[in-house]
Amino acid sequence: AHPAPLSCPPRRSDGGSPPRAPCPRARPRAAMSSPAANGRAGRPGRDYLVEAARQLRLALERDVSEDYEEAFNHYQNGVDVLLRGVQVEPNRERREAVKRKITQYLRRAEEIFTCHLQRALGDGSPGGTGYSSLRLRPVRTLRSAVDNLRRCRVLALIDKVQVVQDPATGRTFVLKSLPKSFVETRERQTIIPHGVPFMVKLLCYYASEDSIFLHLEHVQGETLWSHLRAKYRTQQGASPSSASPCTTAPPVLRGHGGENSEDGAQGSSQGSTDQTASTPRLCDRCRSQGLHVGESSFPSDPWSCSSPSGLRRAPASWGHGRTAWAVKEEQVQLWAAEILLALEGLHQQGVLCRDLNPRNLLLDTAGHVRLTFFGQWTEVEPQCCSQALEQLYSAPEVGGIAELTEAADCWSFGSLLYELLTGVPLFQSHPAGIYPHTQLLLPEGLSLAATSLLTQLLQHNPKRRLGAGGGGIAKLKSHSFFSTVPWSKLVG
């Protein structure tokens, strides 16, 4: 029996075989024996096999280079030619061999469609992304010979990347190396995202025997966190008359969003220029009670122990008497919108960040947030920053055995937004971690919209997190916190 025709998007005309015709069994017998039914007019035993072989050779070449849309098209073309030719093939042995080949190539075409193309088609819902050949195809033209790096000069080391100058042009770029894994799997395909708004651009990449080198745009500016500490830093310290020790829940804080509470809502590639670190300090009494905060290499201010009475009812004046900064919600709203657009672009192309954290947020000279480059490589095992896990920038499910979804990045976005709005890192206000019954601590000075958004993002259960399931980032963009954001202007 002939395999069932594939359900697939319309093919582009590329000079190959004509568009898919109805199943051969549905055609009149006279049509099957016509010269046109043989792929190319003339000898069915030779000409159709030559044409099919040409299409299938192209399919295999595109498959190896992971250009899956073109591979799918050529597999279809080749199978079409074989299906037509086998109907009038006089040689029985050859006819059986052709049928086996048809089954083999149909199976591979179905795998490609299921694993690489079907997701981009969407399901017809508003959350579907639509078919786009540009979105599905890795940008192979970005690959360059690794020998081209030999003439470049290293200017500086920043965190885990190098700032490099090309002497031929005098331009600088950032070079990030990704060690190859010893074990490759077809389940993890190379995805080189492009056209993502507010993300650092990949200019080209190099592949050596043991590493992938990313040649990235050098964003002139600083990290967002460095900018916040320099421009918005608060100077409030402990109250002189303070006699009470620090506490995890001063009176100005409200509990929000425990998943069972009544008010509960249902991989980076360019490093930071900031390498300073500070260890939060707790008083002896707090330490004796078992409160602890792990060491951090992310920029943060140490806590100072003070009386809750010295705190003001505002986002900038809580968190043990001192916060890192105080920023107006309108400004945070704009930065958060730019981060969301970058995440949306990545998710549409099948890329998850997993450990989005302050190191990944740059601020260019125009004042716009730029996400460091995220991609996916067959040869590179995904790595998750252990500090991002410890400091609650990564979702609770990251590092577990369950398959990750876009909801993991929604948690990271919520953790970053929490710190931007309050001036206090999430892990410092919840040093024991966040669990299913944890109530989120928020200052009373936050707007109702900000409180609602944080409560819905920082849900321990990913299925109950805002952005989970259908709709994804579109749900976040429609939240009241972003009601005044001109999304179309930002993208344009």
C-alpha positions in Angstrom: 0.0 0.0 0.0 1.1 3.5 -0.7 2.0 5.7 2.3 -0.6 8.4 3.1 0.3 11.8 1.6 1.9 14.2 4.0 0.0 17.0 5.5 2.2 19.9 4.9 2.5 23.6 4.0 2.4 24.7 0.4 5.7 24.3 -1.4 7.5 27.1 -3.2 8.1 26.6 -6.9 11.8 25.9 -7.3 12.0 24.3 -10.7 11.5 20.8 -9.3 8.5 18.5 -9.7 5.0 20.0 -10.0 2.8 20.5 -6.9 1.5 17.4 -5.2 -1.3 15.7 -7.2 -4.1 13.6 -5.6 -3.3 10.1 -4.6 -2.4 8.0 -7.7 -5.1 5.5 -7.0 -7.7 8.3 -7.4 -6.5 9.0 -11.0 -8.0 7.4 -14.1 -5.9 4.4 -15.4 -5.2 6.3 -18.6 -3.6 9.2 -16.7 -1.3 6.8 -14.9 0.1 5.4 -18.1 0.5 8.8 -19.8 4.1 10.0 -20.4 3.6 12.9 -17.9 2.9 10.4 -15.2 6.4 9.0 -15.5 8.1 12.1 -14.0 9.8 12.9 -17.3 8.4 11.8 -20.6 9.9 8.6 -22.0 11.4 5.5 -20.4 9.8 4.9 -17.0 12.5 2.5 -15.9 15.3 5.1 -16.2 14.2 8.7 -16.4 12.0 8.9 -13.3 14.7 7.2 -11.2 17.3 9.8 -12.5 15.0 12.7 -11.6 14.1 11.1 -8.2 17.8 10.5 -7.4 18.6 14.2 -8.1 15.9 15.4 -5.8 16.8 13.0 -3.0 20.5 13.8 -3.3 19.6 17.5 -2.7 17.3 16.5 0.2 20.1 14.5 1.9 22.5 17.4 1.4 20.1 19.9 2.9 19.3 17.5 5.7 22.9 17.1 6.7 23.3 20.9 6.7 20.1 21.2 8.8 18.3 23.3 6.2 15.2 21.4 7.1 12.6 23.3 5.0 14.6 22.8 1.8 15.3 19.2 2.8 11.5 18.6 3.3 10.7 20.2 -0.1 13.2 18.0 -1.9 12.1 14.8 -0.1 8.6 15.6 -1.3 9.7 16.2 -4.8 11.6 13.0 -4.9 8.8 10.9 -3.4 6.3 12.5 -5.9 8.5 11.4 -8.8 8.8 7.9 -7.4 5.1 7.5 -6.8 4.3 8.5 -10.4 7.0 6.3 -11.9 6.4 3.2 -9.9 2.9 2.9 -11.2 4.1 2.0 -14.7 7.4 0.3 -13.7 7.5 -3.0 -15.7 10.3 -4.6 -13.6 8.8 -6.3 -10.5 12.0 -6.3 -8.4 12.7 -2.7 -9.2 9.1 -1.8 -8.4 9.5 -3.4 -4.9 12.8 -1.6 -4.3 11.2 1.7 -5.3 8.4 1.1 -2.9 10.8 0.5 0.0 12.6 3.7 -0.9 9.4 5.6 -0.9 8.6 4.4 2.6 12.1 5.3 3.8 12.0 8.8 2.4 8.4 9.5 3.5 9.4 8.5 7.0 12.3 10.9 7.1 10.2 13.7 5.6 7.5 13.1 8.3 10.2 13.3 11.0 11.5 16.6 9.6 7.9 18.0 9.5 7.1 16.9 13.0 10.3 17.9 14.7 11.2 21.1 12.8 8.4 22.5 10.8 5.1 21.7 12.5 5.7 24.0 15.5 6.4 27.0 13.3 3.1 26.4 11.5 1.1 26.9 14.7 -2.3 25.4 15.1 -4.3 28.2 13.6 -4.8 29.9 17.0 -3.7 33.5 17.7 -0.6 32.1 19.3 0.6 30.4 16.1 3.6 31.9 14.6 2.8 31.2 10.9 5.0 29.6 8.3 8.2 31.3 7.6 11.1 29.8 5.6 13.4 32.4 7.1 12.5 31.4 10.7 13.1 27.7 10.1 16.4 27.8 8.3 19.7 28.0 10.2 21.7 30.9 8.8 24.5 28.8 7.2 25.9 31.8 5.4 27.1 33.1 8.9 29.7 30.3 9.1 33.3 31.3 8.5 36.6 29.5 8.5 38.2 29.3 12.0 41.5 30.4 10.5 40.1 33.9 10.1 40.4 34.3 13.8 44.1 34.0 13.8 44.7 37.5 12.5 42.5 39.1 15.2 43.8 40.7 18.3 42.3 40.3 21.8 41.8 43.7 23.5 40.1 42.6 26.8 38.6 39.8 28.7 35.1 40.5 30.1 33.7 37.8 32.3 33.6 34.7 30.0 34.0 36.5 26.7 36.8 38.4 24.8 36.7 41.7 23.1 38.5 41.3 19.9 39.7 43.6 17.1 39.8 42.8 13.5 43.0 44.5 12.2 41.7 44.5 8.6 38.7 46.8 9.5 39.7 48.1 12.9 36.3 47.1 14.2 35.8 45.3 17.5 33.5 42.4 18.3 32.8 40.0 21.1 34.0 36.4 20.9 32.3 33.7 22.9 33.5 30.1 22.9 31.2 27.1 23.4 32.8 23.8 24.1 31.5 20.9 22.0 29.9 18.0 23.7 31.3 14.5 23.2 27.7 13.2 22.7 25.6 14.5 19.9 21.8 13.9 19.6 19.4 14.5 16.8 16.8 15.6 19.4 18.8 18.8 19.9 19.0 20.7 16.6 20.9 23.8 15.8 18.8 26.9 16.0 20.5 30.2 15.1 17.9 32.9 15.9 17.9 36.0 13.8 15.8 39.1 13.5 15.2 39.0 17.3 14.5 42.6 18.5 16.6 43.9 21.4 19.1 41.1 21.2 22.8 41.2 20.4 23.4 40.1 16.8 25.4 37.1 15.8 27.7 38.4 13.0 29.2 35.0 12.1 30.5 31.8 13.8 33.4 29.5 13.6 33.6 25.8 14.2 36.8 24.0 15.3 37.3 20.5 16.3 36.3 21.0 19.9 34.5 24.4 20.1 32.0 26.7 18.4 33.1 30.4 18.4 30.4 33.1 18.3 31.4 36.4 16.6 29.0 38.8 18.3 28.1 42.4 17.9 30.0 44.6 20.4 27.3 46.6 22.2 28.7 50.0 23.3 27.4 50.8 26.7 27.2 49.0 30.0 25.1 46.4 31.8 21.7 47.4 32.9 22.5 46.6 36.5 25.6 48.8 36.4 23.5 51.6 35.0 21.0 51.2 37.8 23.6 51.2 40.6 25.3 54.3 39.1 22.3 56.4 38.3 19.5 55.2 40.6 21.4 54.1 43.6 19.7 54.9 47.0 21.7 56.1 50.0 19.2 55.1 52.7 20.9 53.2 55.5 19.9 51.8 58.8 18.0 53.9 61.4 20.4 55.2 64.1 18.1 54.1 66.8 17.6 50.6 65.4 17.9 47.9 68.0 15.9 45.2 66.3 17.7 42.6 64.2 16.9 42.1 60.5 13.9 40.0 59.6 12.7 38.3 56.5 9.3 40.0 56.7 9.2 43.6 58.0 5.7 45.1 58.6 5.7 47.1 55.3 5.8 43.8 53.3 2.7 42.0 52.2 2.5 38.3 51.4 1.2 37.6 47.9 0.7 34.7 45.6 1.1 31.5 47.5 -0.3 29.0 45.1 -2.9 27.9 47.6 -3.5 31.2 49.2 -6.8 33.0 48.7 -5.3 35.9 46.7 -2.9 33.7 44.7 -3.1 34.1 40.9 -3.7 31.0 38.9 22.0 29.1 27.2 23.9 33.3 27.3 26.6 34.2 25.0 27.9 37.6 25.9 28.9 38.4 29.4 28.6 41.4 31.6 31.3 44.1 32.0 30.8 44.0 35.7 32.7 41.5 37.7 32.3 42.9 41.2 30.6 40.8 43.8 29.5 41.2 47.3 28.3 38.8 50.0 25.2 39.7 51.8 25.7 40.1 55.6 23.3 39.0 58.3 23.4 39.8 61.9 24.4 37.1 64.5 20.8 36.6 65.6 19.6 36.0 62.1 22.5 33.6 61.4 21.7 31.7 64.6 18.1 31.3 63.4 19.3 29.6 60.3 18.8 32.4 57.8 21.4 32.4 55.1 22.1 33.9 51.7 24.6 32.2 49.3 27.6 34.1 47.9 26.8 36.0 44.8 28.8 37.0 41.8 25.8 39.0 40.5 25.9 42.7 41.3 24.0 43.3 44.6 24.3 45.4 47.7 24.9 43.8 51.1 22.0 44.0 53.6 22.4 46.0 56.7 20.4 45.0 59.8 18.0 47.6 60.9 14.7 48.1 62.6 11.5 47.9 60.4 10.5 51.2 61.9 13.1 52.9 59.8 11.5 51.8 56.6 9.3 53.9 54.4 6.2 52.6 52.6 7.8 52.8 49.1 9.6 50.3 46.8 12.9 52.1 47.4 12.9 51.8 51.2 12.5 48.2 52.2 14.7 45.1 52.3 16.5 45.5 55.7 16.8 49.2 55.5 18.6 49.5 52.2 17.9 48.9 48.6 20.2 48.9 45.6 18.2 51.5 43.6 14.9 53.2 43.2 13.4 53.5 39.6 10.1 54.7 38.5 7.7 52.1 37.3 7.3 53.8 34.0 11.0 53.3 33.2 11.0 49.7 34.4 7.9 49.1 32.2 9.8 50.2 29.1 12.9 48.1 29.8 10.6 45.1 30.7 8.7 45.5 27.4 12.0 45.4 25.4 13.1 42.2 27.3 9.7 40.6 26.6 10.0 41.3 22.8 13.4 39.6 22.8 12.0 36.6 24.6 9.1 36.5 22.3 11.4 36.4 19.3 13.5 33.6 20.8 10.5 31.5 21.7 9.0 31.9 18.2 12.2 30.3 16.9 12.3 27.5 19.4 15.0 28.9 21.7 14.7 28.8 25.6 17.1 30.9 27.7 16.7 28.7 30.9 19.0 30.9 33.1 18.2 34.5 32.1 19.9 36.7 34.7 21.5 40.2 35.2 24.6 39.2 33.2 22.4 38.9 30.1 21.0 42.4 30.1 23.0 45.2 28.5 22.1 48.8 28.0 23.2 50.4 24.8 24.1 54.1 24.3 20.6 54.9 23.2 19.2 53.6 26.5 17.6 50.4 25.1 18.0 47.0 26.8 19.9 44.5 24.7 19.7 40.8 25.6 22.9 38.9 25.1 22.8 36.3 22.3 21.0 33.0 22.9 21.0 30.1 20.5 21.1 26.3 20.3 23.7 24.0 18.8 23.6 20.3 18.1 27.2 19.9 19.2 26.9 21.9 22.4 25.3 20.6 25.6 23.0 23.2 27.1 24.5 24.6 30.2 22.6 26.4 33.1 24.4 28.8 35.3 24.5 27.4 38.9 24.4 30.8 40.4 21.3 31.7 38.5 19.7 28.6 40.0 20.8 29.3 43.5 19.7 33.0 43.3 16.2 32.3 41.9 16.8 33.7 38.5 16.2 30.3 37.0 12.8 28.7 37.5 12.4 25.9 40.1 11.9 23.3 37.4 15.2 24.1 35.7 17.8 21.4 36.4 15.0 18.8 37.0 13.9 15.9 34.9 10.8 17.5 33.4 10.9 19.0 29.9 11.2 22.7 30.1 8.7 25.1 28.5 8.6 28.8 27.8 7.2 29.2 31.3 10.7 28.8 32.6 11.8 32.0 31.0 8.6 33.7 32.3 9.9 32.9 35.8 13.3 34.4 35.0 11.6 37.5 33.6 9.5 37.7 36.8 12.6 37.5 39.0 14.4 40.2 37.1 11.3 42.4 37.1 11.0 41.9 40.9 14.5 43.2 41.4 14.0 46.1 38.9 10.8 47.2 40.7 11.9 46.7 44.3 15.7 47.3 44.2 16.1 44.0 46.1 16.9 40.6 44.5 14.3 37.9 44.9 16.7 35.5 46.5 17.5 38.1 49.2 13.9 38.7 50.2 13.3 34.9 50.1 16.6 33.5 51.3 15.1 30.1 52.0 13.8 29.8 48.5 10.3 29.8 47.0 8.1 26.7 47.3 4.5 25.9 46.4 3.1 27.4 49.6 5.4 30.4 49.8 3.8 33.8 49.9 5.6 36.3 47.8 6.8 39.3 49.8 6.2 42.7 48.1 6.4 46.3 49.3 3.2 48.2 49.6 4.4 51.0 47.4 4.1 48.9 44.3 1.2 49.5 42.0 -1.6 47.0 41.8 -0.7 46.2 38.2 3.0 45.5 39.2 1.8 43.4 42.2 -0.5 41.4 40.0 2.1 40.7 37.3 4.8 39.6 39.8 2.4 37.4 41.7 1.3 35.6 38.5 4.9 35.2 37.1 6.5 33.9 40.3 4.3 30.8 40.7 6.2 27.7 41.7 4.1 25.5 39.5 5.0 26.3 35.8 1.5 25.4 34.6 0.0 28.1 36.8 2.5 30.7 35.7 1.5 33.6 33.5 2.8 32.8 30.0 2.3 29.0 30.4 0.4 27.1 27.7 -1.1 28.7 24.6 -0.5 32.4 24.1 2.9 32.5 25.8 4.5 35.9 25.8 1.4 37.4 24.2 -0.4 36.9 27.6 2.3 38.9 29.4 2.1 41.7 26.8 -1.6 42.0 27.3 -1.3 42.4 31.1 -2.4 45.7 32.6 1.1 46.5 33.7 1.9 47.0 30.0 -1.3 48.8 29.1 0.5 52.0 28.0 3.3 50.3 26.0 3.2 51.1 22.3 4.2 47.6 21.2 4.1 48.3 17.4 6.4 51.3 17.8 8.9 49.3 19.9 9.2 46.6 17.3 9.4 49.1 14.4 
